Amino acid sequence: MDARESPITLLLVDNDPEFHSSARTLSRVGFLVRAVNGLPAAEEELTREKPDLLILDIAAGGIQTLRALRKKAPGLSAVILAQHSTTPDDLKIEGAGKVVFVAKPVNLDELVATIRRIVSGTMVAEAYREHTVRDLMVSPDFYPRLYTHESVSKAVTVLAKGMFRVGENDIRTRLRSALVFDRGGMFIGMIRLNDLLSYLEPPMATESGSVPYTGLFHLQCRHLLSKTIGEVMAEPITVQADAPLMQAVHLMVVHHQINLPVLSGDKVIGVIRDKDILMDVSGELGLLDE
């Protein structure tokens, strides 16, 4: 397990601007990312600080770059992005340090889990330590910001875009939630797709089995869109950053949540998602091992 407190550092090496756009996405997940163009710039970065992991693209000479950088920093581990059809499954790269090939187009959640697994596996920890919520949370910048006084129509638009729009550099993710703040910028909670669906259901649906459903959806939609986000969002369920991971699991199960805002004191510093915990379960069971 990862026993560190500081963020994982990544060095992305490529001369493709689209490849570099993924640096912003990985930063929002919580990694410390440096992106450079080509081998000379990467060698210069190594003289400043050795990263925990390299991110390379096989189509841009990633294997040759890794071999060259390992001469200056033996034992560097790397993720090499490659098309399924060009992934050299039988390729052997000399030297210490792990090398994992990740297929393109890249799935963000799989890439994040791979990065964490490699770095955790190459660390020599003094003692085993379970992950805390802080270890697995993503940055709050990963989620859109809404405000309590805004119309529900704004939330519908934002959540629809988050669910169906392809992410940066074809790194795909789907967002079903948004962070909510008051006019003064104080964090209030999250609004999720299920909050909107729950508000659509009329009270009579839970009080009686005989509900005139025909035409009711249109009526409830009009009623919903007349509300503000603050009127519709559910009571916030949060977790502290340094809480044990099992506490987040408990809160998700009891309150039927797909994610939880992560707080440090009363300030939101991240979001932990069910998919992050699932990836950690896979790691615990050895299902992500090569």
C-alpha positions in Angstrom: 0.0 0.0 0.0 1.0 3.6 -0.5 2.3 5.0 2.7 3.1 8.5 1.3 1.5 11.8 2.2 2.8 13.8 -0.8 1.1 13.4 -4.2 2.4 11.0 -6.8 4.6 12.8 -9.3 4.3 12.1 -13.0 6.5 13.1 -16.0 4.8 13.2 -19.3 7.1 13.1 -22.3 5.8 13.9 -25.8 5.7 16.6 -28.4 2.0 16.2 -29.2 -0.2 19.1 -27.8 -3.2 16.7 -27.4 -1.1 14.4 -25.3 -0.1 17.3 -23.1 -3.8 18.2 -22.5 -4.1 14.9 -20.5 -1.7 16.5 -17.9 -4.4 18.9 -16.8 -6.9 16.0 -16.4 -4.4 13.9 -14.3 -3.6 17.0 -12.2 -7.3 17.3 -11.4 -7.4 13.7 -10.2 -4.7 14.6 -7.7 -1.3 13.8 -9.2 1.6 16.3 -9.5 2.2 16.4 -13.2 5.0 17.8 -15.3 4.8 17.7 -19.1 7.7 18.3 -21.5 8.5 18.1 -25.2 11.0 15.4 -26.2 14.0 13.7 -24.7 16.3 16.7 -24.0 13.7 18.4 -21.9 12.9 15.2 -20.1 16.6 14.7 -19.2 16.7 18.3 -17.9 13.7 17.6 -15.7 15.4 14.5 -14.3 18.3 16.6 -13.1 15.8 18.7 -11.0 13.7 15.9 -9.5 13.1 12.2 -10.3 9.4 11.5 -10.9 7.6 8.5 -9.4 6.5 7.5 -12.9 6.9 8.3 -16.6 4.0 8.6 -19.0 5.0 7.9 -22.6 3.4 7.2 -26.0 4.7 4.3 -28.0 3.9 6.2 -31.2 6.2 9.1 -30.2 9.2 6.9 -29.5 8.2 6.2 -25.9 10.3 3.0 -25.6 13.5 4.7 -26.9 12.8 7.6 -24.5 12.5 5.3 -21.6 15.7 3.5 -22.4 17.6 6.8 -22.7 16.1 8.2 -19.4 17.0 5.0 -17.5 20.6 5.6 -18.3 20.4 8.8 -16.2 17.9 7.5 -13.6 18.0 3.7 -13.4 14.9 2.0 -12.1 12.4 4.5 -13.5 8.9 2.9 -13.9 6.7 3.9 -16.8 3.3 3.7 -18.3 3.4 3.5 -22.1 0.3 4.3 -24.1 -0.2 2.1 -27.2 -2.9 1.1 -29.6 -4.1 -2.5 -29.1 -2.8 -3.5 -32.5 0.7 -2.1 -31.8 1.2 -3.1 -28.2 4.4 -5.2 -28.1 3.2 -7.9 -25.7 6.5 -9.8 -25.9 8.8 -6.7 -25.7 11.4 -6.8 -23.0 12.8 -3.6 -21.7 16.0 -4.0 -19.8 16.6 -2.6 -16.3 14.9 -2.3 -13.0 11.5 -0.6 -12.7 8.1 -1.6 -13.9 6.7 -1.0 -17.4 3.0 -1.3 -18.1 1.3 -0.8 -21.5 -2.1 0.9 -21.4 -4.3 0.7 -24.5 -5.6 3.8 -26.3 -8.0 5.5 -26.2 -7.3 5.8 -22.5 -9.9 5.3 -19.8 -9.1 7.7 -17.0 -10.2 5.5 -14.2 -8.1 2.5 -15.4 -5.1 4.8 -16.0 -5.4 6.3 -12.4 -5.7 2.8 -10.9 -2.7 1.6 -12.9 -0.6 4.6 -11.8 -1.4 4.1 -8.2 -0.7 0.3 -8.4 2.7 0.8 -10.0 3.8 3.4 -7.6 2.6 1.5 -4.5 4.2 -1.6 -5.8 7.6 0.0 -6.3 7.7 1.7 -2.9 9.4 0.1 0.0 7.0 0.9 2.9 8.1 0.5 6.5 4.8 -1.0 7.4 1.5 -2.0 5.7 -1.1 0.8 5.8 -4.6 0.8 4.4 -5.5 3.6 2.1 -7.3 6.6 3.7 -9.9 8.7 1.9 -7.2 11.2 1.0 -5.2 8.6 -0.9 -8.1 7.8 -3.3 -9.9 11.1 -3.7 -9.9 13.2 -6.9 -9.5 16.9 -7.0 -12.7 19.0 -6.5 -11.7 20.8 -9.7 -12.7 17.6 -11.5 -16.3 18.5 -10.8 -18.3 21.4 -12.1 -19.4 24.1 -9.6 -23.0 25.2 -9.1 -24.6 27.7 -6.7 -27.6 27.3 -4.4 -29.4 30.3 -5.9 -29.1 29.1 -9.5 -32.0 27.5 -11.3 -32.4 23.7 -11.5 -32.2 24.1 -15.3 -28.5 25.0 -14.9 -27.9 21.8 -13.0 -29.7 19.8 -15.6 -27.6 21.3 -18.4 -24.3 20.8 -16.5 -25.1 17.2 -15.5 -26.2 16.3 -19.0 -22.9 17.7 -20.5 -20.9 15.9 -17.8 -22.5 12.5 -18.6 -22.3 12.5 -22.3 -19.3 14.7 -23.3 -16.0 13.0 -24.1 -13.2 14.1 -21.9 -9.9 15.8 -22.7 -7.6 14.0 -25.2 -10.1 11.1 -25.4 -9.7 10.3 -21.7 -13.3 9.3 -21.0 -15.2 9.8 -17.8 -18.8 10.4 -16.9 -19.9 12.8 -14.2 -23.3 12.5 -12.6 -22.7 15.1 -9.8 -21.7 18.7 -9.2 -20.4 20.6 -6.2 -22.7 23.3 -4.8 -21.6 26.5 -3.1 -23.5 29.5 -1.7 -23.2 33.0 -2.9 -20.2 33.7 -0.7 -18.3 30.7 -2.1 -18.9 28.4 1.0 -19.2 24.7 0.2 -22.7 23.4 0.8 -22.8 19.9 -0.7 -23.4 18.1 -4.0 -26.3 17.8 -6.3 -26.6 14.5 -8.2 -28.8 13.0 -10.9 -30.7 11.0 -8.3 -31.6 14.2 -6.5 -33.4 15.4 -9.6 -35.1 12.1 -10.2 -36.2 11.9 -6.6 -37.7 15.4 -6.8 -39.6 14.4 -10.0 -41.5 11.7 -8.1 -44.7 13.3 -6.6 -45.4 12.8 -2.9 -48.6 10.8 -3.8 -46.4 8.1 -5.4 -45.1 7.0 -2.0 -48.4 7.4 -0.2 -50.7 5.5 -2.6 -50.3 2.7 -5.1 -52.8 4.3 -7.5 -51.1 7.2 -9.2 -52.3 8.8 -12.5 -48.9 8.6 -14.1 -50.0 9.7 -17.6 -49.1 13.4 -18.1 -47.5 13.6 -14.6 -43.9 13.6 -15.9 -44.5 16.7 -17.9 -46.2 18.4 -15.0 -43.4 17.5 -12.5 -40.7 18.6 -14.9 -42.2 22.1 -15.1 -42.5 22.1 -11.3 -38.8 21.0 -10.9 -37.5 23.7 -13.3 -39.2 26.4 -11.2 -37.0 25.5 -8.2 -33.5 26.6 -7.3 -30.6 24.1 -6.8 -30.6 24.8 -3.0 -34.3 23.7 -2.8 -33.7 20.4 -4.6 -30.3 19.1 -3.5 -30.2 16.5 -0.8 -28.8 16.9 2.7 -25.0 16.7 2.3 -23.1 13.5 3.5 -19.4 14.2 3.8 -16.3 12.5 5.0 -13.0 13.8 6.4 -9.9 13.4 4.3 -7.9 11.4 6.8 -10.8 9.1 7.7 -10.2 5.3 7.2 -11.4 4.1 3.8 -14.0 1.9 5.5 -15.8 4.9 6.9 -16.4 6.2 3.3 -17.6 2.7 2.4 -20.0 2.7 5.3 -21.4 6.2 4.4 -21.9 5.3 0.8 -23.7 2.1 1.6 -26.0 3.5 4.4 -26.9 6.7 2.4 -26.9 5.1 -1.1 -24.3 7.5 -2.5 -22.1 7.1 -5.5 -19.5 9.6 -4.2 -18.8 11.7 -1.1 -17.3 15.2 -0.8 -14.1 15.1 1.1 -13.4 17.8 3.7 -10.4 19.1 5.6 -12.2 20.9 8.4 -15.1 22.6 6.7 -13.3 23.1 3.3 -13.9 20.7 0.4 -10.6 19.3 -0.9 -11.7 16.4 -3.0 -14.3 13.8 -3.9 -14.1 10.1 -3.3 -16.1 7.9 -5.8 -17.4 4.4 -5.7 -15.3 3.5 -8.8 -12.1 4.5 -6.9 -13.0 2.2 -4.1 -13.8 -0.6 -6.5 -10.3 -0.2 -8.1 -8.8 -0.5 -4.6 -10.9 -3.6 -3.9 -9.4 -5.1 -7.1 -5.9 -4.2 -5.9 -6.5 -5.8 -2.5 -7.6 -9.0 -4.2 -4.7 -9.0 -6.6 -7.0 -8.7 -9.6 -5.0 -5.9 -11.1 -1.7 -7.6 -10.9 0.1 -8.4 -14.1 
